[in-house]
Amino acid sequence: MGHSSSDSDLRLSRRAITRRNLVRAAGLGTAGLALGGLASGPGAAASPLGRGAGFPRRSQDGDSLVFLSTQLRPVEEAEKMRGTILADFEGEVEFIAEDTGPFNDRIAAEAEAGEGSVGVIGGQHGDFASFAQDGLLTDLSDLATELQDRGFVEQYLELGRYGGEVLNYIPWMQATYVMVANREALEYLPDGVDEAALQTSLTYDQLATWAGNVNEAEGQKLGFPAGEDGLLHRFLQGYGYPSFTGGVNTTFQNDDAVAMWEWFAGAWEFVNPQALSYNNMDEPLLSGEVWIAWDHTARLIGALRERPDDLIAFPAPRGPKGLGYMPVVAGLAIPKSAPDPEAARSLIEYLTRPEVQATTLREVAFFPTTAGELPGDLPEGVQAEAAAVLQTSASEDALQSLLPVGLGDQGGAYNKVFRDAFQSIVLDGNDVREVLTEQAANLQSVLDAAQAACWLPDPEGEGVCQVG
């Protein structure tokens, strides 16, 4: 849908969202990794507000509450949401997991009609940007005040304001991306790197050497999710580019970007040839096809749960500019077209309870957006992943890269630029600079079409973000 907002409206404010604060926010979001405290199930403890005090549990017309989400789309995750996470909610919820395109279309259509059926929407920070710009979301500032004992990370609340006064969403859950390796691969670590160093100082060059050592003895055992539904583009946007260049869009074709692509092309020699069919890395790790893998925490947790003694989790490597990483902050919003806002508020109250946040972590490996402690009875594999997440955000050289902001329906086209560059450079072996020159023009066209300003780690600028 089109947008007529000014460039200043499109920009994500950085008044209170400095790099230091954002890194601190991610650390606070997992601050409870001392592992102790919360009850172990959705209904194990009463809400701080009482069991739904002040929050009606059903839609006023008796119908189920429609919860539309871009998150938890995989079938297994969606079923855990319906069958376990929402199990103790005192009302009927129809959870619908939808791709970003249909998600955007439905909310826009209901807003245009002036009434709708969707009560609550769940999505990533970037999913809400265009709705916030067009004024389609209810201000939840008063709800955040009512729920202030949840201990929401303040910087995540600030993100939800998009530089204005309106709180467009309540923080719901967060995740990121880490690496997992089979312990058998530790035998082939390069000189000067041990298991402890994997947690604190692994570099991209060392990763390539490690994968090369494994390759020489055991075959191609490095893995990336390069399948059609894999998240390889997030590796490039949140890890490769920031770590090597310090930016993403504004550094897309500079010399540092060339070095990153040359590294990736070289490391790809050690990647399992089946990587182009991998959407999730848990199964290749479990089968032994892959010994060293990078992926989203939710797409690795199955392997860590099943084989916690055989697998280790650790942060992504560091590059010349630092440890680039991408936190995935998801929120809960109420469209102004919602048929029963009070019922929608009750669902947000439920999903942000500490015990429900703990269940969400246990079931789908998305971490709380609050500063409370995590439960002491987490499975060993979840604890290992949690430790890797905390180590990532707490690292002094952490460089945070937000998920794309303000792209609206251009999100798919944006990701395609990075995937096309990967195809041409890494798989087809074309000249790096020529490919980046061609794709830089495509990237600028996407940003122009969306009228999108720069987002972290790129510096704030005036108007549309300019590709560098």
N, C-alpha and C positions, 0 to 999 in steps of 0.2 A: 504494500500500500504506500501511497505517496506521503511525504512529510513536508510541512511548510514551516517548521520551527526554525528559528534563527540558529546560526552557528554556535552562539553562546549557549543556547539551550541544548544543543547536541553534545556539548563537551562534558566529559566527566570531570567534576570539580576535583582539584587536588589541594584545596585549601587545608583540609585536615587529613588528607590521604597521602602522606609522604611515603616514600619507599620504606623508611624505617618503621613507620606505623603499620604498613601493610605486612611487613615481615613479622612484626610483633603480633599483629592480629592473627596470622596463621599459627604462630606459636601458642597464643592464648587459646585458640580454638581447640588445641589438643593439649592444653595445659594439665589436664587430669591424668596424664600418662604415668603418674605414680601408681595408678591402677588400684583403686580401692574406693568403696563408698556407695555407689548407686545400687538400687535394687536391680534384680535381674530380669524382670519382665514388664510388659506394658502396664499391667494392673497391679504391680507389686507394691506400689506406694501411692498414697493420695497426692493429688496435685497440690502445690502450695496454695492455690486458690480454693481448695476444697474440691470435692468431686464434681467439677463442672459448675461451681458457684457462679451465678450470673451468666452462664452460657447455655442457651437451649441446645438440646441434642439432636433435634430433627428439624427439617425444613418445616415452616409454618403450614404448608399445604400437605404435609405428610409424605411427600415424595422423597426419594433418596437424594442426598447431596452429591452433585456432580463435581468431581475433583479431576481436573484436566492437567496433565503434567508432561513435560518433555523429558523428565527424569524417570529412571527405573523402567525403561522401555523393554529391556530383554524379558522374555516370558518368565524366567525363573524369578527375577527381581520383582516383576509386577505381581506374581502370585504370592510372594512373601509379603508384599505390601498389603494385598487384599486379605490374606489368610492369617497373618501374624501381627504385623505392625498396627493394622487398623482393628484388630480383633476386639479390643476392649472399649472402642469408641461406642458411646451409647446413642447410636443412630445408624441409619443406613447410608453408606457411602458408595457411590459408583466411581471407582478409580479407572480413569481412561489415560493410558500412556500413548502419546501421539508424537509423530515427527514434527519438527519445528515448522515446516510449511503449513500443514493442516492446522496446527496449533495456532499460528498467527492468523490464518484465514478465519478460523471460527471465532476467535475473540474480536477481531475487527468487524466481522459480520454482525455479531450480537451487539456490539457497540453502536454500529450504524442503525440497527433496528431499534435501539433504545431499550431493549429488554433481551434477556437471554436465559439459558438453562444452566450455565456453568457458574458454580458458587465459589470455588477456590481454584487458583491456577498455581502450579508448581513449575519452576524453571530455573535456569542458570541466570546469573546477573545480566548477561548480555541478552537473554531472551526477553527481558522486561523493558529493555531500553526504549524501544520504539513505542511501546504502550505508555511508558512514563512521559515521553516527549509529547504524545498526543493527548495526554490527560485522561486516559481510559481507566486508571486504577484508583481505588479508594485510598484515601490517606489513612494509614494505620498507626499514626503517631500515638493516638490514645490507647490503642491496643498494646503497643510496645511499653507504654507506661504501666498499664495494668499487669503486664508480664515481666516487669523489670527484675523481679526476683529470679528469673531464669538465668540472669547473668550473661546476656548476649554480648558478644565481642563488639565493643563500641564502633570499631572501624567498619565492621560489617553493616551495622545500622547506618553509618554514614554513607557507605556505598549505595544503600537502598534509597538514598535521597537524590542521587544523580546531580548533586550540586545545588539542589533547591531546598525548600522547607518540607515538602511533602514526603512522607515515608511510604514508598511505593510497595515495599515488601518486607516481611518479617524473615530474618535469617532462619533457614530450615536445616540444612546439612551441608557438609563440605567434604571434598575428597581431593586427591591429587594423583600424581603418577610416581611410581618408584620402580626399582629394579629387584629382580629375584633371581637367585642362582642356585643350582644344584651343588651340594657340598662336594661332589666329585670334581667340580671345576676348580675348587680351591687349590688343588695340586698344581695347577698350571698358572697361578698368579705370577705376574712379572716380578722381577727383583725389586725389593723395597716395598712391596705391597703385601699386607697380610689381611686377615679377616677384619681386624679393628680398623685398618686404613680404609676398607671399603665404606665404612660408616662416616668417615671424616675427610678423606682427601683424595679419593679416586679421581683421576683425570680422564678425559676422552682419549688421549693418546694411550694411557695405561689400559683402558678398556679394549682398545683395538689390539694392543699387544697381547692381552689376556686371551681375547677371542682367537687371535692368530695361534697362540700356543695350544689352545684346545683343538683348533682346526688341524694342526699338524699331527696331533696324536689321536684324535677321536672323530674328526670330521667337522662339518659346518654346524655349530651348536649355538650360535648367536641368534636371537630372535626379536623381531619387531612385528607389531600387528599391522601388516600391510595389505590385508584383505579389503574387500569392498566396504565392509562395515567396521574395519579396524580404525584405530585412532592415530595412525602414523602422522597425519597432518598436525596433531597436537604436539607430537615430539618435535617437529620442525618449528612450530610457532612458539612453544613454551620452553623448549630445552635447547635444541641446536642453535637457533638464531640468538636468543639472549645470551647463552653461554659463550658463544664465539664473537658476537657483534655488539652486545649490550642493548640491542633494540630488536625490532622485527620489521615493521613497515619502513621506517626511516633509514634502515641499514640494509635493505633487502638485496642490493646489488653491489655493495662496497667490497673492498679487498678482504675484509674479515668474513663476509658472507661467502666469498669464493673459497676461502680456507675451510669454512665449515662444510661446504658441499664436497670439496676434495677429500676431507676426512671421511665423510659419510660414504662416498663412492669407494674409498679404500677399505673401510670396515665392512662394506656389503659383501666383499669376497668371502667373509667368514659367516655370513647369515645363511641359515637353512633355506634351501631353494623353495620349500613349501611356505615361506613367509608370506608370499603373495596371496595365499588362501587363509592366513591366520586373521581372525577377527578378535579373538581373545587368546591371551597367552597362557592361560591356566592349563588347558588341555595339552599343548605341546610340552610344557614343563612336566606334567604328570606322565606323559608317554615316554619321556626321555629324548624326544626329537630335538629339544632345545635345552641347553644347560644354563644359559644366561639370557634374561629377557627383560624388556622394558614394557610397561603398560599401566593402565589405570588401576588404582587400588581395588575397585570393585571387580575388575576382570582378572585379577591375580589371586583374589582371596580364596577361591575354590581350591587351588593347588596348595596354598599355605595351610588351609584347614585340613586337607587330606594327608599331607606329608610334612608336618611341621618339623620333624627331626631331620628330614633330608634336604630342606630348602632354607635359604636365608634371604632376608629382605634388607635392602640398603638404598640410600639415596641415589639419584642419578649422578653422573660424573660432573666435574667442574671443567670449564673451558677458560680461555684467556681472560674473559670478562667476569667470571664468577660461576656460581651454581644457579643457572637458570632453571626455574621451575614454575609450574602453572597450577595454582589452587583452583578448585572448582567450587565456587560458592553458589549454592542454590537457595532460593527463597520461596515464600508462600505469599500470594497476593489475592486480592478480591477485586474482580472487575466491577466497575460502576453499574454494569448491566446485570449483576448477580441477582437472582430472584429472592434470596433470603440472606442478607448480609449477616444477621445474627447467628444463623446456623453455620455460616462460613467461618465466622470468628471462633465458634466453638471447636471447629476442626483444627484451626491453627493453634488454639490453646492446648488441645490434646497432643498434637504432633510435636510441640516444643516442650512437653514435660520431660524432666530429666530421665525418668525411667523409659519413656518412649524413644528418646534420643539414643539411649543405651541399646535398646532393642534394634533400632535402625542400624546402629553400628554392627551389632552382632549378626544381623540377618543379611545386610546388603553392603557392608563395609563402607558406609558413608559416615563420616565423623561428625560429632556434635558441633554446633556453632555457638556453644555456650562455654563458659570458663569453669564448669564443674568437673569433678573427678569422674573418671570412667570406672565401671564396675570391676571388681577384683576377680570375677569368675569368667572373664573373657577367654575364649579358646586360645591355645598357645600360638596358633598361626595368626590370629587377629592381633595379639599382643606384639608379635614380631613386626607386623605391618605398621601398627601404631607407632612403634619405636622408630621405624624408618621415616615415617611422616614427620614426627617431632624433630628428628635429627636434621631433616631437610629444612624445615622452617626456622630452626634455631641456629643454623650455620651462619657464621659471620659474613660469608661471601654470597649468601642467598640473594638472588635477583628475581623478583617476582614478575611474572607475565600474566596479566589478566586474560581471561577468555575474551574473544572479540566483543567489542561494545558498539552498539549503535548501527549494526549492519542490517537489521530488519530481515527482509527476504533475500538479501544478498549474501547471507551466511554460507550457503552452499557454493556459490561462485567464488567466495573468498578462499574456502578450503581447497577448491579445485585448482587454484593457482599453485598452491604448494604441492599438491599431488602431481600436477602436470610437470612441475619442475623436477620432482623426484623421478618421474618416469623418464623424462628426457635426459637428465644428467646421470642418474645412478644406474638405471636399467638400460638405457639406449646408448650411453657413453658419449653424448654430445658435449660440445665445448661449454664449459660452465658460464663464462662471461656472456656468450651469445644467448644462451638460454635465459639467463637472468635479465638481460636487456629486453628480451621478448616478453617474459613474464612480468617484468616491472610495469610495462604498459598495460597489461591485463589487470594487474593488481590496482593500479591507479584508476582504471575504469570502474572497478568494483567499488572502491572508496568514494569515487565521485558520484556513482549512482546512489549510494547509500547516504551521501553527505555526512560521512562519518569522520569525526575528529580522531586524533591519535589517542591511544590508551597505553597504560604501562606495559612494557618498560620504555616505550618511546616517550620523548619529552612532549609536554603540552605545547600546542601551537595554535595559531589562529586559523579558523575555518577547517576545511577538509584536510585530513592527514595527507602529507605529501611523501610519496615513495622516494627513498634515497638509494 
